[in-house]
Amino acid sequence: MPASVLTLILAGGEGERLSILSQVRAKPGVPFGGKYRIIDFTLSNVVNSGYTDVGILTQYAPRSLIDHIGVGRPWDLDRSRGGVALLQPYIGRGRARDWYRGTADAVLQNLDFIQDRDPELVLVLAGDHIYKMDYRPFVALHRATGAEVTCAVRTVPMEEAHRFGILEVDTDSRVTRFIEKPANPPSNLVSMGVYVFSWPALRELLSTERVDFGRDVLPWMVHTGRRVYAYEFDGYWADVGTVESYWRTNLELIGDRPAIDLYERSWLIYTRSEERAPARIASTANVTASMVSHGCIVEGNVEHSVLSPGVRVAAGATVRDSIVMFDTEIGPGAVLDRAIVDKDCWIGSGATVGSGDDLRPNRNEPERLFSGISLVGKRARIPARVTIGRNCRIDPGVVERDFGRRRVIRSGETVVHAG
């Protein structure tokens, strides 16, 4: 029997605005909220909504994402009927295939996968947003209106609207205008990158000329009078596509009243979770307003921060307003202040990451590192007693010799790995 709803999760994005956090992995595979990955939120929404036939379209640096999802067991998707399939671009004999050129092209290149399932509806989701959404009312509205495509929308602050597709709708929620990322947006009603298509309409619309849903397909459909409707979502939703939004959204999880509840038992966020010992908070530790994952050992001070599994904070060290990812070690007396530290890093004793009040933007990435947050890339090693300023970038794999004789890395500077 054909699947009623087939879900496609677009997870191939490079996420350049996340700087070195997405240099070694696709954006949906970036760790988030301590134990999770960004894609866990979309994938959990799908299974919590009761949809179990899922294709995940990967492309850029997919290894970490593939390892994380595996056969889908944490999401109960390791099944013989339906389940999860990881779909990558490939060159086929006699077929004009290439890297995905956009979201619609990614779906087009997996047409065989959809046709094999012959669904009634195709749910197309972005894999890089943080939100909890039951897709069933969304799908129900689509069926009730007889739409060819329904787009989930929400309002955002006007100053952020230029980053999104902008919609205008009539009193029946039919979309009358769609503009992709205008410099001067006429409204702040934006597309969430969440669509449900009727399969016959989607099959007809896919074209080698229209490669992106937001830039090409949706504006063309509205312009030509096709049945495009909007479904307004009023829950929490965050696009963590920039360093600033990624940092802020992580720390929002630890407020007294977090905007998104990770502890709601009726709507759990599932993830691939390793077996580790419980977190241990030593008698020398002081932990306030923080999220400390399993496997952590804290002997120092942790203030308003998020620690992923396996992080170690030595006695006398301080972690403040920071995000520290899996298995990073922070040496005695070290200080992290407004920093994001990737996996498997080592912060030497007495070192400081995030020092002073000089907020000059990063010289290499002024449009990405400008708000005082310093980044430390995966498997970097920070020498003892080095002081690193604001908006600094310490590249993945950096080791002690890459610092040379420098004991101070001024705000806005970058340390690269010599190889």
C-alpha positions, 0 to 999 in steps of 0.5 A: 500500500502506498505511503500516505505521507513521505517526508524528505529532510533537506540536510545538505547545507554547508552553513557557511555563516556558522564559520568553522563550526560547519567546516568539518560537518554539515550544518544539520549535524552541528551539536546543539543543546548539549547532547543533541544535533540540530537535525534531531529536532526536525527528525523528532518532530517527524516521528512524534507526528507519526510519520515513519517513511523518511528520506534525508538528503545529504551532500556537504561533509555528510560523514558526521551526519551519516554516523549520527543517524545510522539506521535510525534506531534512536528515532524508531526508524530501523524498520523494514517498511518505511524507516529512514534512507540517507540519500546523497547526490551521485553520478549515474550512467546515462543520467545528467546528475550533479551536486544539488544546485538547490532545494528543489533540485535535490528533490528532483535528483531523488525522483526515483526514491519518491516514485517508488513509494508513490505517496499521496503527499510529500512533506519537505522539511529543512533540517537545520532549525530548532523547533517543536511542531506537530505536522498533522494539523499542517497536513490536515489544512493542506488537505482541507484547502485542496492546495497544491502546496502549503507553506508553514509561516511565522512572523519574525522581528522586522530587522531579521525578515530580509534573511527569509522568504517573505509572503503576503496572504489573503483572508483565506490564507492563500498566498498572493505574493512570495519574495525570496530574501528581499533587501527591503521586505514588505512584511515580516511574515516569513517562510519556515522552509517547511512545505507539504506538496501534493505528490502529483503537483510536485512531480509536475513542478520539478524542473531543471530550470527551477532549482530552489523552492524559495527562490524559484518554485514558490514565486513561480507558483504564486505568479501563475495562480497555482493553489499555494496556501499558508499555515501560520505556526505560532510556536517557538522556532529558531534559525540557528544559521549564524554564530550569534543566533546559534550561541543565543539559542543554545543559552536560551535553553537554560533560562528559568522559563526556556522558550522550548521545553526539552523535558516535555515527556509527550514530545521528546527530542530523540538523539543517538546517545552514547552510554556514559557515566552520570555527570559528576559535580565535585566538591570544589565546583560551583555550577549555576544556570547551566546544562551539564550533560552525562559524562561530564566531570566538573571541578571548577566553575560553570556559569550560564553555559552548556556542556556536551557529554564528556566535557571536563572542567578542572579545578580553578577553571571558569566557563562563563556564557559559553558552549563546550562540545563533546569531550573537550578538556579545560585545564586548571585555572583556564577561563572561557568567556562568551566562547564556543568550543568544538569537540575534542579540544584541549584548553591549557592551564591558565589559558583564556578564551574571550578576554577584554572588551575590544569588540573589533570584528574578526579580520577574516570573517567580519560578517560572521564574528563581530558580537564578541564570541570567539570560536575554537575549532574541532580538536584544537589545542590551546597552549597554557597561559595564552590569552585570546581576545574577542571575535577570535577564530582558532581553526580546527586542528590547531596545535601549540606550535601554530601559536609560535611565541605569541602569548596574546591573540588580540581581538579579531585575529585568527590562528590557522593550522600550519599542517 
